[in-house]
Amino acid sequence: MKEIKKLLLASIILFFWSNLFSQIGNVNANLGLSNSSTFCSDDLRFLDKNEEVVDHIQIARWDNSFELSFTGVVFLKPNFNEIDEERFYLEVEDENVTETQSSIIVLLESFDRGDNSFNFPIDNQINVELKRVGSSSVFRSEPRLLVTDNDVFDDKFDSPLADLDGTDDLGTNSNGDDDPTLFAVVGGKIRLTFNDKIKLIDVCDKVPNEKRVVHINPIRMKNKEANGTYWSDPQIMTQLEILERAWGQCCIRFVNTNGDPITVSDIKLMDHPQLGVNLDNGLQVVGDDPFDINPLIEQEVSPEQIALLAGVSSSIGVNDKNINTIDIVFLKSFNFLGIEAPSIYGLAIPEEITSNTTLHNSVFISTYAILNGFHTTPHEVGHILTNGGHYGTDPPNALTKINLMARGTLESDSEVTTGKRLNFNQCRLVKEPELSTNLPKIDNN
């Protein structure tokens, strides 16, 4: 009898510790901690809008997500995550979940490209609920979106108590039930974890018509006395980060001339031209109305622009006249009729504006864009990428104004209705192989 009692006690103790370690393993998995039993499982799946299994996820463009109120104010539709073309679903199949359990909780994480350790998520959601599909052993989430905006608007979908990190910015530890958006970067990874199982998936496809790489030459101009510059390196890097986020909606990456990520060392410092230009007074712009510049009129390329870009091309040899390489010249300001024009934040010269190949694929950015024209750099680069003018009506109405390529959409990045969106046709213009090196001469709409 004593032996039976000992055996029974040992069994109870074994069950207790076995159950405890199982729970610890579940907690580790839910916190994103790795353990030896974690593996990539086909029981965890990512589904596209048609609820079909996919091996990559696209960035959301927020197509058809906005509408006008009766007072003419733009607002976000409550079901925006249910109508976006790039929405996706999480799915888990597990027969071990008890029949009475109607839902499960999973962990969703986003990782930067090149982070193969998967220990430092750039965003995560720790309480994503998946509901049982009928009476099956399959559990599925509500539709979700990947976004490239790392700003405060994402947390507008969180309740104050749901944002566990206690901040008002995107951060990590967002509650998955309240926030359907996950911050991601092109070329990064998304990881789904349930208990001891994981599933990794790519952000944007690897085929050419789904992801495109564009080479950037950032150029920081010296002033006329050559004793200083108009921009600092950190200010330029911030502009390039904004550029990457904006065009990430189209799964586009920007790299240096060697195809590597852009760093401070890629910013080229250029001497002020000796002849034909005085950047201290602002770069000359011409035309009947320089504040309403149509980027497809050849006569609006000024002599100073020609002189400056000739110097860029000859002194550092960076302008290769290819649509896949764009020179971005960071200078002080612009000048019209001898007067500095602080309301002109940027200027682009696509290849179809002029037959002068020295000027092709060039962008000028004013220091006034730092505080007043948040999206100036991606907007001007967009003229090069699409070889087109401005989007929508002119002047833009309330709905078209949310587009990155509408005229005057340069506000801050803090609202979901800020002018930073891109649509399917704009992304198609830039990405598709047959269009990528010789873009058609069509309007940007």
N, C-alpha and C positions, 0 to 999 in steps of 0.2 A: 504493500500500500504506500509506504514512504517513497519507494522508487517511482510509483505512478504519480504521486504528488509532485516530486522533484521534476519529472518529465513534463508534467502539465505546467508547472511554474516556469520552466525553461522555455516552453513553447510560447507562453504569454509574453515573457520578456523579449524573446526573439521577434514576436509580432510587433510589440511596442516599438522597439528600436528600428525595425524594418520600416514600419509606417512613418516614424519620425524622420528617418533619412529620406524617405520618399517625399515627404512634405518639404524638407529642406531643399531637395533637388528641384521641386516645383517652384519654390520661392526664388531660388537662384536663377531658374529659367525666366521667371517673370521679371527679374531685375536685370536680365541680360547677362548674367554671369555664366561663364563657360564651365563645363565639366566633361569628364571623359565619356559620358553616355550621350552627349549631344551629337546629333547627326542631321544631315540634310534629308528631309523626308518628303516623299511624294504624297503623303497624307495632308500636307500643308500646301495650299495652292493660292496663286494670284489669278484673278479673273478679270477680263476686260468688260466693256460696257454690255457686251452680248452674253456675259457670264461664261465665256470660253477661256480655258487655261492659256496663259501667256508666259513668256520667258523674259519680258521686259515691261516697264511702265513708262508712259510718256508724261511729260509735264503738262499740267492743266493750262488751258488758254482762257478759260472762263467764257467760252463762246455762249451767247444767248443767256448769260447769267444776270443781265441787268435790264431794267425797264424804267419807264418814266412814271412818276406819280401824276395825279391830276393837276398838281401845281408846277409840273415841269422839272421836278427834282429826280436825279438818278438814284435808284436804290437797288440793292442786291436782292434777287428773288430768294425767298426762304428755302426753296428746294434746289438751290444752285448746284449742290453736289450730286443731285440726281439727274441733271440734264447736261452736264459737261461731257463733251465727246471723249475726253481722256479719263473719265472716272474708272475706278477699279474696285474690286471686291476682294476680301480675304475669305478663304474657305479652309476649314479643317474637317477631316473625316477621322472619327475616333469611336470605335465600338465599345471602348472601355468606359465611356461616360454613362452614368446611370440613366435609365430610361425616364426617370422623373425630372432630370435636370434639363431645363429648357434653353439654357445658354451657357457659354463658357467665356472666360476672359483670356485674352492673348496680349502679347507685347509686340509693338511695332516700332522699329528703329530705322533711322536713316544714317548713312555713313558717307564721308567724303571720298572722292575718288583717290585711289592710292593708299587708302587706309585698309591694309590687309589684316591688321590685328583685330579689327572689329571690337575694340575696347572703348572707343571714344565717339559715341553717336553725336551727330550734330543736331538731331532732334529725336524725340521718342514720345510714344504714347503708351502708358502702362496699364490702362484699363479699357482696352478695346473689346467691346462685347460682340460676340458672334452668336446668333440665335439659331436654334435647331430648325432645319428645313423639314417641315412635315413631321413624320414619325421616323425619319431616317437617322443615320448616325453622322450626318453631315451638318455642319454649323457654318453660317455665312454672316458677314458683316453688312452694315449699311454701306452705300457707295462712298468712296473716299477720293481725295485728290492729292497729287503732289504739287507743291508750289515752290517757286524760286524766290519768293519774297520772304526775307527774314526781318519782318518789321511788326509793328504793334497790331496791325489789323487782324492778324491771324488769331490773336487772343480775344478778339471781339466775339468769337464763337465759344469761348470758355466762360463758365460761370466763375465768380471770384473764388469759390471754394474748390473748384475743379482744378485750378492751376496750382499744382502742388509746390512749385518752386517759389511761389509768392511774389512773382514779378508781373509786370504788365507787358513784357516783351514776349517774343516767341518762346525762347528758352527751351528747356527740356521738361519732361514729366507732365505734359499736357494730358488732360483727361480725354480719352479716346471717344467717349460718348458724346461730348459736347463739341469737340473740335474735329471736323472731318478732313482737315488739311494737315499735311506733313511736309516740312521743309526738306528739300532735296537739291542736289547739284547734278548737272549733266555728267554722266560717266561714273556716278557714285553707285551705291548699293542700298537696297532696302532689305531688312531682315524681319521675318515673322517668326515668333517663338511661342510654342505651346508645350508646357511641361518640359520633356527632355528632347523635343524635336524642333528643328529650325528649317527655314526655307529662305534662301538668298535669291535676289533678283536684281537685274540691271536697271538703272535709270537711263532710259532712252536706248533704242536699238543700236546695233553695231553696223548695220548696213548703211550705205551712203545716203539713201534717200530718207533716212530717219534721223541721222545725226551728221552735222557738218562742222568742220574745223576751219576757222578763219584766222589768218596771221595778222598780228597787229604790231606796228612800229610806233611806240609812244615817243614823242619828241618834245623836250622841254627847252624852250627858247631862252637865251640870255637877253638881257636888256642892251640898249645901244652902247652904254659905257662898258659893258661886259664885266661889271662888278657885282652882278646879281641876276636873279631870274624872277619870273613872274609867278611861277608855281613851285611848290615844294614836292618832293618825291611822294610823301604820304598823301598829299592831295590828289596827285595823279593816280596813285594806286586805288584810292577810293572811287574815282571816276571809272576805272577799269572794272572794279567790283560791281558797280551799278550796271555797267554795260553787260557783264556776264549774267547778272540776275535777270535783266530785262529780256535778253534774247535767249535765255535758258528756256523760256516758254516754247521756243521752236526747236529745242534740243540742239542749240548751237554753242560751241565752245570757242573761246578766243585764246590763242597761244602766241608765243614769240616766233621769230623767223625760223627757228630750229624745230618748231613743233612742240616745245616744252611749255609748261605753265609760265605765265609772265611774272617776273619778279622785278624788284627795284633796279637790279643790275641791267635790265633790258631798256630802261629809260635812257634815251640818248640825249645828251646835252649838246645843243647846237649854238654856235656863235651867231650873234646878230649879223645879218647881211651888211656888207660894206656900202653897197649902192642900191638905190631904188626903193628902199623900205625904211620906215622909222616906226618900229613897233611900240616905242614909248608913247606915241600919239594914237595908237590903235591901228590895226590893219585896215587898209582902204577897202570899202565896198562901194559898188556903183549900181546904178539902176534908178528907175523913176521912183521906186518906193522900196528902199532896202529893208524896211520893217515888214514887208509882205513879199519876201523873196520867193520867186518861182525857180526852183533849182534846175529847170530844164531850159533856161534861156542863156545862150552862149554869151551875149553881150554883158552879162552881169559878172563875168570874171574880170577882176580889176588888174591893172598893171602891177600893183604891189603884190597881189596874190601870185601872179606869174613869176615875179622876181624872187619872192620868198621860196616858192616850191622849186624853182630852178636851183636855188642854193641848197635846199634840202637834198635834192637828187644828186647834185654833184659833190657835196661835201661829205655826206655819209653813205651815199649809194644805197638808200633803202627803198626807193620807190620803184617797184618792179613792174608797174602798170598791169598788174593782175588783179582780177576781182577778188581773189582770195587773200590779198594782202592790202591792208589799209594803213596809211600814214595818218596819225592823229597828232596834230601840232597844237601844243598848249601854249597860248600867248596871252598878252595882257587884255586886249579888248579889240573892238572894231571902230572904224572911223568913217563918217559919212559927211562929205562936203567940208572936211577940215574940222569937224566936231566929233568928239568921242560919243559913241552910241551905246550906252550901257544896257539898253533893252535888247540888243542883239547878242544872244548868248553863244551861238555857234553857226557854222556854215559848212556845207558839204559840197563836194564836186564829184559827182558820179561820172563815169567814163563817157556817158552820152551827152553831157552838157557841152563839151567842147572837143574839137579835133586836136587840141594841144595835149599830147600824151604826157607831158611833164606834170600836168595837173590832175590826171586821173586818180580816182580812189583816194582822195585827200579830204581830211576833216580839220577844221580849225575850231578850237574851243576857247572861249573867253573866261577870264577869272570871275566875271560876273555870274557865271554858271554855278560857281561853288555854293553860293547862298540862295540864289534866286531861280536857277534853272536845273533842278535836281536831275531831270532825265535828258538833259541836253546831249550828252555824249552818246547814249544809245539811240536817241532820236536821229542825230546827224549821221551816225554810222548806218542807221537804217536806210537813209537815202542812198548810200553806196550799195548796201546789200540788195535792195530791191530795184535799184536803178530807177527810182520813181520819185514823184513829188509827195504831196501831203495826202492823207487819207480822208475820205468822207467829204462832207459839205464844207464850203468855205464862205464865211467863217463856220467853224464846226458847231453843230448843234450839241445839246447836252449828252446825247448817247454816243455820237461819234467822237466826242472830246475825250472819252475814256481810252481811246486808242493811242498807242505810243506814237504813231506817225501822223496824228492829227496836228494841225497847226496850233502852236501855243500850249501844248500839253507838257508843261515843265514843272508842275507843282511838286510838293514834297511827296515822300513815299509812304506816308503814314495811313492813308485811307484806301479801302478796297476799291473805291470808285476813282482813284487817281488815274491820270492818263498814262497808263503803262501797259495796256493790253495789246495783244497781237492776235490776229485771226488766222483761220486755216489757210486762206489764199496767200496771205503775207508769208507765212511759214513755207508754203509750197514754192513760192518764188525763189526763196533763198536756198532751200534744201535739195530740190530734185536735181539729179545729176545732169540732165540735159539742159538745165537752166543755170547751173551754178557758176559757169565760167563766162557765159555770154547772155546776160539777162535780157529779156525782151523789153522793148520800149512801150510799156503800158503804164496806165495810172495805177497808183498804189491803193487798190480797193478790192 
